[in-house]
Amino acid sequence: MSHVTRFIPLPALPMIDSPLLMAPNRPATPLNETDLILAAIDIGTNSIHMVIVQIDAILPAFKIIAREKDTVRLGDRNPKTHDLTSEAIERALASLRRCQELARSFGAQHMVATATSATREAPNGRDFIRQVERELGLQIDLISGPEEARRIYLGVLSGLEFTAAPQIIIDIGGGSTELILADRQEARFLSSTKVGAVRLHHEFVTHDPITSHELQYLQAFVRGMLERSVEQIQAHLQPGEATPRLIGTSGTIETLMLLCAETSPEGIPSLLNGYTVSRERLEVMTQQLAGMTYAQRLQLSGLNERRAEIIVPGAVVLIEAMHMLGLEHLTLCERALREGMIVDWMLTHGLIEDKLRFQGEVRQRTVQQLAQRYRVDNDYSQTVARFALALFDALQGKIHFWQEPERELLWAAAMLHNSGLHISHAAHHKHSYYLIRHGEWLGYTENEVEIIANLARYHRKSKPKKKHENFQALPDKRSRQLVEHLSAILRLAVALDRRQISAVAEIHCTYDANHRQLYLYLTPKELGDRCELEVWNLNYKKDVFEAEFDVALKVAVAPVGGSAITASDHA
């Protein structure tokens, strides 16, 4: 069945009390086609799912034209090393090949893929991603648990009309369960907890059928694991708000809802999306499933061999979550992570910028929140970021050819380059790497976070070196070259505000291509200020920049001719 989604304008957002950080100018990637075909692949712990959609860039809307699912069980990891097994990797590769072939047969112009819990946690997860790219030419974004939750929210937002009441979304996957508190404007709270159906089956179910002792232990474990997320959701609810609606997504919940519908007097509805079932009925169904053997569950309609094996732990997660949240009904949404990937792609390409503006700014908001958490000096970081972007823009097409996506990573690194001071001044560039690398990033892929962290790491002291573990963690040669180039630019931006008083009002660059010389002129903010410390620091730090770009940098005070490049013009 095809579904058409139209994006409803959201109400205006209140101003944020804390000072806004200067966000990069991020123009939408132009799209000329009226109708685009996009494939989104979700590489999960239990299954690989793909959805192929036709996007109408004018409405904007998308229509699902094909789906594909393959149960590959990446979560069946080596019990000793916790690596993805070679068998699971081969199953995944075969499935991804089929996905590619199907996407091509539908004329897909673009394909996006994400990997979640199993790949995220496996020591050889990144090796698997590199193998996929090497053998299939398919790039996979490894996303964090909170980022997975954010995209699930976007998927649900595209599939169900949100009421005035807050919405709680639960997605039970193979390796993790996402709990989200949201409304029409924003996702107020995002969480990802390691209680997935496949994981719990491996760790807690040893008998067939499950014994009462195992079931009780499983229930207690799930309650303990979900406790923090449930408490956070309750803390984010506003006094006097209407009772939240609980929305369930993905395979485990959809299967349970189908089983309940089959045994109801009304039967299976013509449209499952929006179908609501009481907790009481779900509890009865869970008890029945727990009392059956695996063979008996296989006889039930809609349960294949893989789902029949893990359905009981998944049902336990759902029932315990509903009890803890105090909610009596569950509404099904057929859209989740894959559709959220589509919406995120549309946001990135400016197709629904006006409709979901708040979500479109999630990357800038993430940087802002991390800067506040690590008590970064806001004014100073904005100044460095503005100079970094001004240099990037002035030199683009002359000595570097990076584009808007890389520019945005430079901005994020400039805003957070001094975050390591939150730990200690000594070696704070190394502390910055650690804090950035382990922050809660939304809207960014793991690879992008790794690049940002490395850029901050090399804003001072040593230049990037092959022997550095963090530099080697970058996924490919292109990423390493990006860090080498942009960290050299960031060094100059930091030097331009050496006294951290915004002494330099504007800069102007002139490039002599014949002699490979770059002239950098500084205009002081205060009349008579020779900016001697800034000039000295630029000359002190320019060696790395000169080596990376094979240019000679000449620094002087006051611009000569031409229009000056101001920091504010490029923020």
C-alpha positions as MATLAB code, in Angstrom:
seq = 'MSHVTRFIPLPALPMIDSPLLMAPNRPATPLNETDLILAAIDIGTNSIHMVIVQIDAILPAFKIIAREKDTVRLGDRNPKTHDLTSEAIERALASLRRCQELARSFGAQHMVATATSATREAPNGRDFIRQVERELGLQIDLISGPEEARRIYLGVLSGLEFTAAPQIIIDIGGGSTELILADRQEARFLSSTKVGAVRLHHEFVTHDPITSHELQYLQAFVRGMLERSVEQIQAHLQPGEATPRLIGTSGTIETLMLLCAETSPEGIPSLLNGYTVSRERLEVMTQQLAGMTYAQRLQLSGLNERRAEIIVPGAVVLIEAMHMLGLEHLTLCERALREGMIVDWMLTHGLIEDKLRFQGEVRQRTVQQLAQRYRVDNDYSQTVARFALALFDALQGKIHFWQEPERELLWAAAMLHNSGLHISHAAHHKHSYYLIRHGEWLGYTENEVEIIANLARYHRKSKPKKKHENFQALPDKRSRQLVEHLSAILRLAVALDRRQISAVAEIHCTYDANHRQLYLYLTPKELGDRCELEVWNLNYKKDVFEAEFDVALKVAVAPVGGSAITASDHA';
ca = [
       0.000    0.000    0.000;
       1.312    3.458   -0.898;
       1.188    6.344    1.507;
       1.561   10.008    0.646;
       2.901   12.282    3.339;
       2.342   16.024    3.360;
       4.242   18.147    5.850;
       2.075   20.426    7.949;
       3.534   23.815    8.951;
       4.558   23.925   12.585;
       3.709   26.766   14.956;
       6.348   29.410   15.552;
       8.957   28.483   18.113;
       9.693   30.486   21.252;
      13.041   32.169   21.522;
      15.747   30.246   23.330;
      16.741   31.957   26.556;
      20.433   31.147   26.272;
      22.451   33.116   23.697;
      22.364   31.534   20.265;
      25.679   30.476   18.794;
      26.387   31.666   15.280;
      25.388   28.822   12.948;
      26.960   28.253    9.546;
      25.160   29.453    6.476;
      23.937   26.165    5.038;
      22.191   26.692    1.702;
      20.123   23.820    0.445;
      21.617   21.546   -2.191;
      19.699   22.464   -5.352;
      17.423   19.755   -6.723;
      16.060   20.245  -10.204;
      13.998   17.088  -10.572;
      10.290   17.259   -9.853;
      10.248   13.606   -8.803;
      13.212   11.939   -7.131;
      13.647    8.269   -6.293;
      15.475    7.670   -3.020;
      16.301    4.381   -1.278;
      16.966    4.222    2.477;
      18.554    1.158    4.068;
      18.450    0.444    7.797;
      21.079   -2.103    8.901;
      19.787   -3.268   12.257;
      20.628   -5.958   14.777;
      17.987   -8.384   13.546;
      17.169   -7.300   10.003;
      18.157   -5.168    7.053;
      15.237   -3.078    5.837;
      14.997   -0.899    2.778;
      12.303    1.505    1.689;
      12.220    3.101   -1.780;
      10.283    6.334   -2.109;
       9.296    8.769   -4.797;
       9.814   12.340   -3.610;
       7.805   15.211   -4.974;
      10.100   18.161   -4.314;
       7.349   20.704   -5.011;
       4.696   19.574   -2.496;
       6.963   18.449   -0.681;
       5.875   14.840   -0.111;
       7.056   11.285   -0.576;
       5.299    8.108   -1.628;
       6.554    4.645   -0.690;
       6.857    2.564   -3.858;
       8.722   -0.508   -2.576;
       9.923   -2.190    0.589;
      12.473   -4.931    1.222;
      13.321   -6.841    4.387;
      15.896   -9.523    5.108;
      16.541  -11.100    8.509;
      20.343  -11.367    8.654;
      20.924  -11.350   12.426;
      24.024   -9.187   12.633;
      23.378   -9.382   16.377;
      24.512  -13.017   16.423;
      27.991  -11.915   17.446;
      30.993  -13.949   18.561;
      30.326  -14.680   22.273;
      34.005  -14.280   23.200;
      35.187  -11.337   21.090;
      31.740   -9.729   20.485;
      32.786   -9.270   16.848;
      30.313   -9.533   14.004;
      30.738  -13.089   12.757;
      31.947  -13.822    9.237;
      28.669  -15.652    8.574;
      26.590  -12.649    9.651;
      28.749  -10.325    7.544;
      28.281  -12.553    4.486;
      24.519  -12.594    5.033;
      24.529   -8.809    5.338;
      26.617   -8.337    2.184;
      24.294  -10.593    0.196;
      21.269   -8.693    1.489;
      22.790   -5.300    0.676;
      23.586   -6.476   -2.864;
      19.948   -7.402   -3.329;
      18.891   -4.015   -1.953;
      21.150   -2.238   -4.416;
      19.798   -4.250   -7.336;
      16.209   -3.556   -6.319;
      16.892    0.163   -5.851;
      18.493    0.371   -9.288;
      15.559   -1.455  -10.857;
      13.289    1.304   -9.529;
      15.616    3.980  -10.906;
      16.824    5.285   -7.542;
      19.074    8.331   -8.041;
      20.173    8.395   -4.407;
      20.754    5.746   -1.756;
      21.360    6.328    1.964;
      22.235    3.671    4.532;
      22.641    3.670    8.301;
      23.875    1.063   10.749;
      22.735    0.928   14.360;
      23.208   -1.104   17.540;
      24.945   -4.311   16.393;
      27.455   -2.535   14.145;
      27.898    0.295   16.651;
      28.904   -2.051   19.466;
      30.960   -4.648   17.599;
      34.757   -4.155   17.751;
      34.924   -4.937   14.026;
      31.872   -2.839   13.141;
      33.911   -0.201   11.308;
      35.779   -2.930    9.434;
      32.399   -4.219    8.255;
      31.418   -0.727    7.068;
      34.693   -0.376    5.165;
      34.199   -3.824    3.611;
      30.733   -2.838    2.390;
      32.086    0.339    0.816;
      35.005   -1.537   -0.746;
      32.936   -4.372   -2.200;
      29.635   -2.664   -2.951;
      30.497    1.013   -3.173;
      27.793    1.708   -0.586;
      28.569    4.260    2.123;
      27.044    3.510    5.525;
      26.521    6.114    8.230;
      27.081    4.683   11.704;
      24.686    6.602   13.946;
      24.470    6.878   17.727;
      21.521    5.698   19.814;
      20.138    9.227   20.366;
      20.526   10.000   16.655;
      18.666    6.788   15.842;
      15.897    7.954   18.180;
      15.768   11.372   16.496;
      15.325    9.843   13.062;
      12.639    7.496   14.389;
      10.825   10.614   15.626;
      11.080   12.177   12.170;
       9.707    8.996   10.616;
       6.738    8.908   12.990;
       6.127   12.632   12.456;
       5.807   11.908    8.732;
       3.356    9.049    9.260;
       0.954   10.167   11.996;
      -0.736   13.457   12.715;
       0.361   14.599   16.147;
      -2.356   15.770   18.501;
      -1.996   18.641   20.961;
      -1.055   16.110   23.643;
       2.581   15.036   23.977;
       3.564   11.813   22.222;
       5.724    9.036   23.644;
       7.294    6.857   20.956;
       8.669    3.369   21.641;
      10.696    1.440   19.081;
      11.838   -2.067   20.077;
      14.672   -3.250   17.865;
      16.961   -6.236   17.976;
      19.699   -4.600   20.014;
      18.110   -1.558   21.632;
      14.858    0.139   22.562;
      14.326    3.807   21.810;
      12.000    5.880   23.994;
      11.163    9.386   22.795;
       9.041   12.189   24.222;
       7.925   14.545   21.479;
       5.321   16.967   20.231;
       4.633   18.707   16.926;
       7.531   21.086   17.427;
      10.368   19.022   18.799;
      11.656   15.824   20.312;
      11.906   16.870   23.974;
      13.769   13.764   25.122;
      15.604   11.039   23.175;
      16.926    7.807   24.651;
      18.342    4.505   23.469;
      18.665    1.602   25.921;
      20.374   -1.741   25.344;
      17.266   -3.874   25.728;
      16.540   -5.236   22.265;
      14.631   -8.422   21.486;
      17.615  -10.299   20.007;
      19.976   -9.197   22.790;
      17.537  -10.239   25.546;
      16.811  -13.590   23.912;
      20.518  -14.437   23.825;
      21.136  -13.328   27.401;
      18.061  -14.553   29.267;
      16.134  -17.275   27.414;
      17.555  -20.782   27.705;
      14.358  -22.898   27.906;
      11.548  -23.600   25.452;
       9.076  -22.354   26.440;
      10.577  -19.738   28.722;
      10.301  -20.707   32.389;
       8.470  -18.558   34.927;
      11.777  -17.913   36.693;
      13.441  -16.707   33.471;
      10.413  -14.585   32.657;
      10.421  -12.896   36.070;
      14.148  -12.249   35.868;
      13.737  -10.824   32.359;
      10.932   -8.526   33.505;
      12.987   -7.249   36.440;
      16.015   -6.639   34.235;
      13.974   -4.695   31.663;
      12.401   -2.531   34.385;
      15.820   -1.694   35.768;
      17.216   -0.812   32.362;
      14.266    1.371   31.355;
      13.950    3.151   34.691;
      16.187    6.106   33.896;
      14.602    6.795   30.495;
      11.090    6.619   31.940;
      12.021    8.989   34.754;
      13.488   11.452   32.251;
      10.342   11.341   30.127;
       8.172   12.025   33.168;
      10.468   14.889   34.185;
      10.067   16.500   30.745;
       6.266   16.463   30.856;
       4.757   19.833   31.686;
       2.339   20.250   34.634;
      -1.246   20.138   33.456;
      -0.491   18.588   30.078;
      -2.895   16.046   28.628;
      -2.078   12.352   29.052;
       0.533   11.429   26.431;
      -0.313    9.147   23.545;
       1.961    6.100   23.230;
       3.053    5.284   19.682;
       4.790    2.008   18.820;
       6.922    1.319   15.747;
       8.919   -1.416   14.019;
       8.701   -5.187   13.630;
       8.172   -6.503   17.154;
       5.364   -4.083   17.955;
       3.749   -4.407   14.542;
       3.693   -8.217   14.929;
       2.107   -7.986   18.387;
      -0.528   -5.566   17.106;
      -1.355   -7.909   14.211;
      -1.727  -10.878   16.567;
      -4.056   -8.852   18.775;
      -6.083   -7.716   15.772;
      -6.499  -11.287   14.519;
      -8.061  -12.387   17.801;
     -10.316   -9.352   18.128;
     -13.995   -9.390   17.081;
     -13.309   -6.664   14.523;
     -10.442   -8.564   12.886;
      -7.453   -7.022   11.135;
      -8.178   -3.430   10.049;
      -7.668   -2.392    6.444;
      -5.125    0.186    7.595;
      -2.752   -0.723   10.427;
      -1.206    2.725   10.638;
      -2.976    4.430   13.555;
      -4.471    1.157   14.868;
      -4.824    1.227   18.677;
      -4.752   -1.698   21.119;
      -5.225   -1.738   24.895;
      -2.481   -2.760   27.278;
      -4.793   -5.454   28.655;
      -5.020   -7.178   25.268;
      -1.268   -6.883   24.759;
      -0.667   -8.429   28.179;
      -2.941  -11.383   27.399;
      -1.137  -11.914   24.095;
       2.259  -11.742   25.803;
       1.207  -14.360   28.363;
      -0.024  -16.641   25.593;
       3.207  -16.294   23.628;
       5.328  -16.929   26.725;
       3.424  -20.174   27.377;
       4.064  -21.526   23.863;
       7.016  -23.436   22.528;
       8.967  -22.082   19.594;
       7.277  -24.616   17.318;
       3.833  -23.527   18.499;
       4.628  -19.847   17.924;
       5.736  -20.703   14.389;
       2.195  -21.826   13.641;
       0.824  -18.358   14.322;
       0.044  -16.155   11.356;
       2.644  -13.463   10.704;
       5.446  -15.088   12.729;
       8.423  -16.289   10.705;
      11.145  -18.405   12.266;
      13.269  -15.435   13.326;
      10.427  -13.363   14.776;
       8.969  -16.385   16.600;
      12.283  -16.840   18.366;
      12.532  -13.306   19.803;
       8.921  -12.171   20.134;
       8.591  -12.947   23.864;
      11.511  -10.746   25.049;
      10.291   -7.975   22.753;
       6.755   -8.219   24.145;
       8.112   -8.072   27.702;
       9.903   -4.798   26.911;
       6.682   -3.299   25.582;
       4.500   -4.371   28.514;
       7.014   -3.258   31.146;
       7.429    0.124   29.432;
       3.656    0.647   29.327;
       3.348   -0.226   33.022;
       6.181    2.115   34.018;
       4.756    4.950   31.925;
       1.258    4.326   33.264;
      -0.275    4.210   29.776;
      -3.224    2.008   28.843;
      -3.211    2.096   25.040;
      -0.718    1.763   22.199;
      -1.105    3.246   18.704;
       0.827    1.735   15.814;
       2.832    3.811   13.339;
       4.111    1.943   10.297;
       6.866    4.470    9.794;
      10.072    4.591   11.812;
      13.818    4.832   11.215;
      13.849    4.242    7.455;
      11.234    6.889    6.790;
      13.013    9.163    9.242;
      16.120    8.772    7.087;
      14.058    9.987    4.124;
      12.789   13.020    6.053;
      16.309   13.782    7.284;
      17.592   13.637    3.692;
      14.828   16.005    2.592;
      15.706   18.373    5.432;
      19.377   18.266    4.487;
      18.523   19.125    0.890;
      16.170   21.949    1.832;
      12.989   20.297    0.558;
      11.042   20.775    3.802;
      13.079   23.502    5.441;
      10.087   25.759    5.991;
       7.849   22.964    7.275;
      10.158   21.450    9.855;
      12.518   24.331   10.540;
      13.211   23.286   14.093;
      14.344   19.818   13.078;
      16.412   21.280   10.264;
      18.453   23.186   12.832;
      19.217   20.123   14.920;
      22.917   20.094   14.003;
      23.456   23.673   15.143;
      21.425   23.022   18.290;
      23.592   20.015   19.106;
      26.760   22.115   18.923;
      25.128   24.797   21.041;
      24.147   22.318   23.744;
      27.614   20.733   23.833;
      29.230   24.181   24.069;
      26.993   25.056   27.004;
      27.647   21.723   28.711;
      31.409   22.173   28.503;
      31.196   25.868   29.475;
      32.807   27.090   26.297;
      33.397   30.850   26.107;
      30.603   31.739   23.711;
      31.897   35.099   22.428;
      35.417   33.823   21.856;
      34.276   30.656   20.069;
      31.965   32.624   17.796;
      34.851   34.908   16.856;
      37.125   31.964   16.018;
      34.319   30.278   14.068;
      33.644   33.424   12.048;
      37.316   33.789   11.130;
      37.579   30.090   10.266;
      34.630   30.354    7.875;
      35.906   33.640    6.426;
      39.249   31.992    5.638;
      37.530   28.913    4.258;
      35.382   31.017    1.923;
      38.199   33.313    0.820;
      40.467   30.385   -0.056;
      37.857   28.110   -1.623;
      38.618   27.430   -5.275;
      42.085   28.909   -4.845;
      44.054   26.641   -2.528;
      41.297   24.243   -1.431;
      38.193   22.780   -3.035;
      36.112   21.608   -0.095;
      32.392   22.360   -0.172;
      29.509   23.299    2.158;
      29.343   19.995    4.126;
      33.021   20.321    5.050;
      32.536   24.000    5.878;
      29.909   23.065    8.420;
      32.242   20.559   10.096;
      34.865   23.309   10.366;
      32.304   25.563   12.043;
      31.394   22.898   14.607;
      35.062   22.234   15.398;
      35.776   25.963   15.762;
      32.872   26.360   18.182;
      34.103   23.456   20.336;
      37.878   23.555   19.861;
      38.465   24.847   23.394;
      35.971   22.526   25.116;
      38.866   20.593   26.642;
      39.438   23.499   29.052;
      36.429   22.065   30.883;
      38.808   19.322   32.070;
      42.209   21.008   32.245;
      44.284   23.680   30.515;
      47.183   21.275   30.116;
      46.825   19.374   26.814;
      43.326   20.766   26.483;
      43.325   20.064   22.732;
      43.483   16.353   23.557;
      40.699   16.729   26.105;
      38.657   18.517   23.424;
      38.987   15.473   21.188;
      37.729   13.183   23.941;
      34.768   15.377   24.938;
      33.668   15.925   21.344;
      34.109   12.284   20.405;
      31.990   11.108   23.328;
      29.352   13.849   23.298;
      25.700   13.180   22.520;
      25.524   14.254   18.889;
      22.266   14.548   16.965;
      22.074   15.132   13.247;
      25.680   14.019   12.681;
      27.093   10.654   11.647;
      29.838    8.908   13.591;
      32.331    9.749   10.845;
      31.424   13.428   10.976;
      31.872   13.465   14.751;
      35.272   11.797   14.370;
      36.328   14.484   11.884;
      35.117   17.332   14.125;
      36.935   15.843   17.115;
      40.170   15.535   15.113;
      39.901   19.109   13.842;
      39.648   20.337   17.435;
      42.511   18.046   18.469;
      44.861   19.680   15.964;
      44.011   23.345   16.480;
      47.301   23.656   18.372;
      50.545   21.813   19.106;
      51.332   18.819   16.868;
      49.986   18.584   13.342;
      48.153   15.364   12.338;
      50.464   12.344   12.284;
      49.935    8.784   11.116;
      51.102    7.399   14.445;
      48.293    9.176   16.325;
      45.534    6.719   17.192;
      42.750    9.290   16.808;
      44.002   10.266   13.340;
      44.136    6.639   12.286;
      40.546    6.183   13.491;
      39.368    8.334   10.577;
      37.626    6.122    8.024;
      39.560    6.918    4.841;
      42.254    8.954    3.102;
      39.813   11.695    2.121;
      38.796   12.236    5.764;
      42.427   12.425    6.848;
      43.213   14.976    4.144;
      40.163   16.990    5.204;
      41.439   17.098    8.789;
      44.919   18.114    7.621;
      43.566   20.996    5.542;
      40.842   22.336    7.818;
      42.852   22.026   11.031;
      45.512   24.202    9.391;
      42.831   26.823    8.669;
      41.508   26.528   12.226;
      45.003   27.227   13.598;
      45.034   30.571   11.784;
      41.519   31.406   12.998;
      42.593   30.782   16.600;
      45.669   32.979   16.112;
      43.501   35.817   14.763;
      41.972   36.217   18.226;
      45.071   35.471   20.289;
      44.134   37.956   23.026;
      40.503   36.747   22.995;
      39.210   40.324   22.843;
      38.127   40.393   19.173;
      40.924   42.826   18.405;
      40.732   42.077   14.660;
      37.573   43.539   13.146;
      37.939   42.101    9.650;
      40.337   40.323    7.342;
      41.125   40.526    3.654;
      42.952   37.915    1.593;
      44.846   38.283   -1.682;
      46.289   35.233   -3.417;
      49.159   35.363   -5.906;
      48.845   32.049   -7.775;
      51.993   32.598   -9.847;
      54.247   32.888   -6.796;
      52.092   30.712   -4.467;
      51.843   33.562   -1.965;
      48.869   34.410    0.229;
      48.593   37.892    1.729;
      46.471   38.224    4.855;
      45.613   41.767    5.920;
      44.087   42.543    9.317;
      41.935   45.543   10.169;
      42.047   46.340   13.921;
      38.872   47.070   15.822;
      40.536   49.896   17.773;
      42.324   52.734   16.043;
      46.052   52.551   16.724;
      46.041   48.864   17.757;
      48.821   47.210   15.749;
      47.560   43.716   16.678;
      51.169   42.745   17.335;
      50.316   39.649   19.356;
      47.934   38.390   16.649;
      50.517   39.009   13.902;
      53.209   37.264   15.945;
      50.920   34.287   16.618;
      49.955   33.983   12.958;
      53.612   33.929   11.940;
      54.344   31.409   14.706;
      51.573   29.027   13.592;
      51.729   29.470    9.826;
      54.265   26.691    9.175;
      51.631   23.948    9.266;
      49.317   25.950    6.995;
      52.115   26.707    4.521;
      53.185   23.060    4.376;
      49.644   21.755    3.857;
      48.749   24.121    1.034;
      52.227   24.755   -0.414;
      51.938   28.527   -0.088;
      53.873   31.312    1.610;
      51.719   33.313    4.048;
      52.412   37.037    4.450;
      50.657   38.888    7.292;
      50.185   42.639    7.636;
      47.890   45.042    9.465;
      45.211   47.006    7.526;
      43.681   45.819    4.232;
      45.053   47.061    0.927;
      42.424   47.564   -1.805;
      39.378   45.455   -2.488;
      36.457   44.816   -0.222;
      37.318   43.492    3.184;
      36.039   40.122    4.310;
      34.296   40.513    7.629;
      33.755   37.704   10.045;
      30.080   38.476   10.319;
      29.580   38.239    6.559;
      30.593   34.600    6.646;
      28.952   33.321    9.792;
];
